[in-house]
Each structure stands twice: as structure tokens, then as C-alpha cells.
């Protein structure tokens, strides 16, 4: 027999705590239900002294981690396992020690009688306002498994979209670093050897080679100034970014940047439509939806557009006309939302709009990769061609 501690509520909502001996936790749950109690948690009392644990190092918690947690919770809660049992099981198996500690703290708060949404709300840096609103709606409507499923799908889709954008940005960065390494290798190991050969050969160098060697000598003699200038510009950009006007300027540049600007804009439209669809279908009020959407981006221009839209909605305007006045949202998005408002199926229309723009983002990323690949190849080839011509032209001429 094992010792168990249980927490339950009676039909009037009164809290009851106690300890029982049983062969398993299922036996305790069955006993409580027979007595007319609603089980909140059942945990085994360990006789061993608890070991002192070091505070785990904080590790960044990604959307993929949250998606995995909510998928597991969905499966367990749908299978009839109490929320406390689900939290306890996930906390034991999770690899991220920081997230494991947070889940254990959430479990403790739920066991003390707090609601699941309130317990998550005490960790806003991990569980955002969106997650808390969806969980609260699920608790209020008595459909927590569906709320957990929606959150799992949301964080899963968010992780996939983020990885697509990161992949599109990683390729040109990788090729740029590769080009820099090639140039450094050529200037460090190849050109100095040819300089010695030219000195031994004597004679007049071709004009093209003279110009190339002049550029090489300029870079070699002023390399410390060039590196210092680059570091100064990077530091200056960081300092400007930290100011209000500077941050706004960089936000604007991010949205109008060639190739990437459109991807960023439409990626946020995907997030906007998916988030709004999920919140409205969960019963969250429109004004609260816009408050949550404000937390979904750090771009000042997008935040201003959402704030203006919310202000017009407060004044009594419908959502579509309010969005059109902000000047940020695409016309198709505005038209689709207008159709959704008029037909009374706003949530479904938003979901379909999000799917459309997600496919559009995929297509733009594919096009971007197709364009960048030949550009990078031509750039690398051009650098190698210039170096080969400059170094071998004197040999061909003198020969």
C-alpha cells in the first residue's frame, strides 16, 4: 500500500484535503467519486527526504516547446486525466529544466485551488496573453481539451512559419560569410605569393593587375581602419536602434526592405488572421483580441496600425473599415474580413485568409531562394575571375 495526498471539491465547491492509503492513485480517484467529490489532484507521498536541487539555468523557450506541451496536455485531458496529472507527467519527462521548473510551479498553484489560466498568468514571459485567454475561454465554456488543441496547433504553425523565414534569411547570410572567407583566404595566402613572383620576374605589370594590386595594398595597409569603421557603424546602429525614433526607423526599413520586406509583412498578416480567428471562435471580445495582437509584434509601425484599428472599433466602426484606415493591412485582407462580418462567419473567413497568405509566404520564400542562388553563384564566380585575371595576366603577357 502507498500513501497518497488528495485535494477535491464537493458539489457546493468546498475544498477538501486529506491522506489515504491505496494500491494506486486510480483507487483514490474512484473512492472520491463514489463519495460525491470532484478530484483536483492526487499525488503520492514520498518517504524519502527531498534532494537539494540547483536552480536550473534559464534556457530560451521556443514555440516548438510550447506546442509539444499543449499537444501532450490535449491527449491526456481528452483521455480523462486531470489537469494536475497531465502537468505532473509532462514536468517529469520534459528536457528543458527551466520549463520543467515552471510547470511544477504551475502544478503547485493548481493543486492549491487556483485556476489553470490564473496559474499560467503568473508566468507571462513564457505563456503569453493569447495562451491565457484561450485557456480561460476553455475553462469558462467547459471545453478545455478543445482550447488546448487550438493552442497546440497555433504554436505548431507559428514555429513552422518562423523556421521558414529563418531559413530564407540564413541562406544569403551563409553565402555572404562564405564569400568573405574566400576573399580573406585569397588575400592572405594567394596574393602574397604572386607578389613575390612578380618581384622576381620584374618588368611592367598590365594596367588591370596594377589596379588590382593597388586595391590590395590599400586594404592591407588600412585593414585596422576598415575593421574599426565597420565596428563603429555596427555600434552606432545599435545605439540608434535603442532610441524611439531609431527603432521606428529600423521597423520601417524592415517592412520596405527589398525581397524580405514583403515576406515580413505577409507573415504578420498570417499571424494576425490565425490569432484573431482562434480568439473570436473561443469567445474572446474584439477589443481584448486587439490588446492581445499588440503583444504579438515588436514592430512599431504594425503596433500603430493595430492601435488605430482598435481606436476606430471603440468609436463604433466595424473591423474591416477600421483596418482600412490604418494603411498597413492588404486590401484583400480587409475585403475578406468585411465579407466575414457581413456573413457572420468571421472566424472561418479569417482562417481561410491566413491559409491563403501562408501559401503566398511559402511561394515568396521559394522565389527568393531561386533568385538568390544564381546571384550568389555569379558573385563568387566574379570575385574568383577578377583575382585569376589580375594574377595570371602578367604571366601570360610576359610569356
C-alpha positions in Angstrom: 0.0 0.0 0.0 1.1 3.5 -0.8 0.3 6.8 0.9 -1.4 9.4 -1.2 -2.4 13.1 -0.6 -5.5 14.3 -2.3 -7.3 17.6 -3.0 -11.0 17.6 -4.0 -14.1 19.7 -4.0 -17.7 18.8 -3.1 -20.8 19.6 -5.1 -21.0 23.0 -3.4 -17.4 23.9 -4.3 -16.0 23.4 -0.8 -12.3 22.4 -0.8 -11.3 19.1 0.9 -7.8 17.8 1.6 -6.7 14.5 3.1 -4.4 11.5 3.0 -5.3 7.9 2.2 -3.6 4.6 1.7 -4.3 2.7 -1.5 -2.7 0.4 -4.1 -2.8 3.1 -6.8 -3.9 6.7 -7.5 -6.8 5.3 -9.6 -8.2 3.7 -6.5 -8.2 7.1 -4.7 -9.9 8.8 -7.6 -12.6 6.1 -7.7 -13.2 6.4 -4.0 -13.5 10.2 -4.1 -16.0 10.0 -7.0 -18.1 7.4 -5.1 -18.3 9.8 -2.2 -19.5 12.6 -4.5 -16.3 14.6 -4.6 -14.7 16.1 -7.7 -10.9 15.2 -7.6 -8.5 18.1 -8.2 -5.2 16.3 -7.6 -3.9 13.0 -6.2 -0.1 12.7 -5.5 1.9 10.0 -3.9 3.7 11.0 -0.6 7.3 10.0 -0.8 9.0 8.8 2.3 12.5 9.8 1.1 13.9 13.1 2.0 13.9 15.6 -0.9 17.2 16.2 -2.5 18.5 19.8 -2.8 18.4 20.9 -6.4 20.3 23.6 -8.1 18.3 26.3 -9.7 18.3 25.3 -13.4 19.9 27.6 -15.9 17.3 29.6 -17.8 17.0 28.4 -21.4 15.1 30.1 -24.1 11.6 28.5 -24.5 10.6 28.2 -28.2 7.2 27.9 -29.8 8.1 24.2 -30.6 8.4 23.5 -26.8 5.0 25.1 -26.1 3.4 23.2 -29.0 4.8 19.9 -27.6 3.4 20.7 -24.1 -0.1 21.6 -25.3 -0.2 18.6 -27.6 0.6 16.3 -24.7 -1.9 18.0 -22.4 -4.6 17.7 -25.1 -4.1 14.0 -25.4 -4.1 13.4 -21.7 -7.1 15.7 -20.8 -9.1 14.1 -23.6 -8.3 10.7 -22.2 -9.8 11.7 -18.8 -6.6 12.5 -16.9 -7.0 15.5 -14.6 -5.0 18.7 -15.5 -2.8 18.1 -12.4 -1.9 14.6 -13.5 -1.1 15.9 -17.0 1.1 18.7 -15.7 2.9 16.3 -13.3 3.6 13.7 -16.1 4.8 16.4 -18.6 7.0 18.0 -16.0 8.8 14.7 -15.2 9.5 14.0 -18.9 10.4 17.4 -20.3 14.1 18.0 -21.1 14.1 21.8 -20.7 14.9 22.2 -17.0 13.7 25.8 -16.8 10.4 24.9 -18.3 10.2 21.8 -16.1 10.5 24.1 -13.0 7.8 26.4 -14.3 5.4 23.6 -14.9 6.0 22.3 -11.4 5.2 25.7 -10.0 2.0 25.9 -12.1 1.1 22.4 -10.8 1.5 23.6 -7.2 -0.7 26.6 -7.8 -3.4 24.5 -9.4 -3.2 22.0 -6.5 -3.8 24.9 -4.1 -7.1 25.6 -5.9 -6.1 28.3 -8.5 -7.5 28.0 -12.0 -5.2 26.8 -14.7 -5.4 30.1 -16.6 -4.5 32.1 -13.5 -1.6 29.9 -12.8 -0.2 30.3 -16.3 -0.8 34.1 -16.0 1.9 34.3 -13.3 4.5 33.4 -15.9 3.8 36.0 -18.7 7.3 35.7 -20.3 6.5 32.0 -21.1 2.8 31.8 -21.5 1.6 34.9 -23.4 -1.7 36.7 -23.1 -3.0 34.7 -26.0 -2.5 31.3 -24.2 -4.1 32.6 -21.0 -7.1 34.0 -22.9 -7.7 30.7 -24.8 -7.3 28.6 -21.6 -9.7 30.9 -19.7 -12.3 30.7 -22.5 -11.9 26.9 -22.4 -12.4 26.7 -18.6 -15.4 29.1 -18.8 -17.1 27.2 -21.6 -16.3 23.8 -20.2 -14.3 22.8 -23.2 -10.7 22.8 -22.0 -9.4 20.0 -24.4 -10.5 22.0 -27.4 -8.8 25.1 -26.1 -5.6 23.1 -25.5 -5.8 21.6 -29.0 -6.2 25.1 -30.6 -3.1 26.4 -28.7 -1.1 23.3 -29.7 -2.0 23.9 -33.4 -1.3 27.6 -33.1 2.2 27.2 -31.6 3.0 24.5 -34.0 2.1 26.7 -37.0 3.9 29.6 -35.5 7.0 27.5 -35.2 6.8 26.3 -38.8 6.3 29.9 -40.1 9.3 31.2 -38.1 11.5 28.4 -39.3 10.6 29.2 -42.9 11.5 32.9 -42.5 14.7 32.0 -40.7 15.7 29.6 -43.4 15.1 32.3 -46.1 17.4 34.7 -44.2 20.1 32.1 -43.3 21.0 31.2 -46.9 22.2 34.7 -48.0 24.0 35.2 -44.7 25.8 31.8 -45.1 26.8 32.7 -48.7 28.0 36.2 -47.6 30.2 34.6 -44.9 31.5 32.1 -47.4 32.4 35.0 -49.8 34.2 36.9 -47.0 36.2 33.7 -46.1 37.2 33.2 -49.8 38.4 36.8 -50.0 40.3 36.6 -46.8 42.0 33.3 -47.9 42.9 34.8 -51.3 44.4 38.0 -49.7 46.2 36.0 -47.0 47.7 33.1 -48.9 47.4 33.5 -52.6 48.2 37.1 -53.5 51.4 37.4 -51.3 53.0 34.5 -53.3 52.2 36.1 -56.6 53.7 39.4 -55.4 57.0 37.6 -54.8 56.8 36.0 -58.3 56.1 39.5 -59.9 59.1 41.0 -58.0 61.4 38.2 -59.3 60.1 38.5 -62.8 60.5 42.3 -63.0 59.0 44.2 -65.9 55.9 46.3 -66.3 52.7 44.9 -65.0 49.4 45.2 -67.0 47.1 48.1 -66.1 44.4 45.7 -64.8 46.9 44.0 -62.5 48.3 47.4 -61.3 44.8 48.5 -60.3 44.1 45.2 -58.5 47.4 45.3 -56.6 46.7 49.0 -55.7 43.4 47.9 -54.2 45.0 45.0 -52.4 47.7 47.2 -50.9 45.1 49.8 -49.8 43.1 47.2 -48.0 46.2 45.6 -46.5 47.6 48.8 -45.1 44.3 50.2 -43.9 42.8 46.9 -42.6 42.7 48.1 -39.0 40.8 51.3 -40.0 38.3 49.3 -42.1 37.6 46.9 -39.3 37.3 49.8 -36.8 34.9 51.6 -39.2 32.7 48.5 -39.5 32.6 48.1 -35.7 31.8 51.8 -35.3 28.9 51.6 -37.7 27.5 48.5 -36.0 27.8 50.1 -32.6 26.1 53.3 -33.9 23.3 51.3 -35.5 22.7 49.5 -32.1 22.6 52.8 -30.2 20.2 54.4 -32.8 18.0 51.2 -32.6 17.6 51.7 -28.9 16.2 55.2 -29.3 12.4 55.7 -30.0 12.9 57.4 -33.4 15.7 55.0 -34.3 13.6 51.9 -33.5 10.7 53.3 -35.6 13.2 53.9 -38.5 14.5 50.4 -38.4 11.0 49.0 -38.2 10.1 50.9 -41.3 13.2 49.7 -43.1 12.4 46.1 -42.2 9.0 46.4 -43.9 10.2 48.1 -47.1 13.4 46.2 -47.5 13.8 44.6 -50.9 12.7 40.9 -51.1 12.4 40.5 -47.3 10.0 43.4 -46.5 7.0 41.7 -48.2 7.7 38.4 -46.5 7.7 40.1 -43.1 4.5 42.0 -43.8 2.6 39.0 -45.1 4.0 36.7 -42.3 2.5 39.0 -39.8 -0.9 39.0 -41.7 -0.8 35.2 -41.3 -0.2 35.6 -37.5 -2.9 38.3 -37.3 -5.6 36.3 -39.0 -4.8 33.0 -37.3 -4.7 34.7 -33.8 -7.9 36.7 -34.4 -9.7 33.6 -35.8 -8.8 31.5 -32.8 -9.7 34.1 -30.2 -13.0 35.1 -31.7 -14.1 31.5 -32.1 -13.1 31.0 -28.4 -15.5 33.8 -27.4 -12.9 36.5 -26.6 -14.2 40.0 -27.1 -12.9 42.0 -30.1 -11.3 44.7 -28.0 -9.4 42.1 -26.0 -8.4 40.5 -29.3 -6.6 43.7 -30.4 -5.0 44.0 -27.0 -3.5 40.5 -27.4 -2.5 41.2 -31.0 -0.4 44.2 -29.8 1.7 41.8 -27.9 2.4 39.6 -31.0 4.9 42.0 -32.6 7.7 44.4 -31.7 7.4 46.4 -34.9 6.2 50.0 -34.1 4.5 50.5 -37.4 2.4 47.3 -37.1 1.6 48.3 -33.5 0.5 51.7 -34.6 -1.8 50.1 -37.2 -3.3 47.8 -34.6 -3.8 50.6 -32.1 -5.5 52.8 -34.8 -7.8 49.9 -35.7 -8.7 49.3 -32.1 -9.5 53.0 -31.5 -11.9 53.1 -34.5 -13.6 49.9 -33.3 -14.1 51.6 -29.9 -15.7 54.5 -31.6 -18.2 52.2 -33.2 -16.8 51.4 -36.6 -16.7 47.8 -37.9 -13.4 45.9 -38.0 -12.8 46.0 -41.8 -13.3 49.7 -42.2 -11.1 50.3 -39.1 -8.4 48.2 -40.6 -8.5 50.0 -44.0 -7.9 53.4 -42.3 -4.6 52.1 -40.8 -3.0 51.8 -44.2 -1.0 48.7 -43.3 -3.3 45.7 -44.0 -3.6 44.5 -47.6 -6.9 45.3 -49.4 -7.7 41.6 -49.8 -7.4 41.0 -46.1 -9.8 44.0 -45.4 -12.3 42.7 -48.1 -12.3 39.2 -46.7 -12.9 40.4 -43.1 -15.7 42.6 -44.5 -17.3 39.5 -46.0 -16.9 37.6 -42.8 -18.6 40.4 -40.8 -21.5 40.6 -43.2 -22.0 36.8 -43.4 -21.5 36.2 -39.6 -18.7 33.8 -40.3 -15.7 36.0 -39.4 -13.7 33.2 -37.7 -13.8 30.9 -40.7 -13.0 33.7 -43.2 -10.0 34.7 -41.1 -8.8 31.1 -41.0 -9.1 30.8 -44.8 -7.4 34.2 -45.3 -4.5 33.0 -43.1 -4.1 29.9 -45.1 -4.0 31.9 -48.4 -1.3 34.2 -47.1 0.7 31.3 -45.6 0.8 29.7 -49.1 1.8 33.1 -50.5 4.6 33.4 -48.0 5.8 29.9 -49.0 5.8 30.9 -52.6 7.7 34.1 -52.0 10.3 32.3 -50.0 10.7 29.8 -52.8 11.0 32.6 -55.3 13.6 34.4 -53.1 15.7 31.3 -52.8 15.5 30.7 -56.6 16.7 34.3 -57.2 19.4 34.4 -54.5 21.1 31.2 -55.6 22.3 32.4 -59.1 23.1 35.8 -57.7 25.4 34.3 -55.1 27.0 31.9 -57.6 27.7 34.8 -60.1 29.1 36.9 -57.2 31.5 34.2 -56.1 32.4 33.4 -59.7 33.0 37.1 -60.4 35.4 37.5 -57.5 37.4 34.4 -58.5 37.5 35.6 -62.1 38.9 39.1 -61.2 41.6 37.5 -59.0 42.6 35.0 -61.6 42.8 37.6 -64.4 44.7 40.0 -62.2 47.3 37.4 -61.1 47.8 35.4 -64.3 47.6 38.3 -66.8 51.2 39.4 -66.2 52.4 35.8 -66.7 50.5 35.4 -70.0 51.8 38.9 -71.2 55.4 38.2 -70.3 55.2 34.7 -71.7 
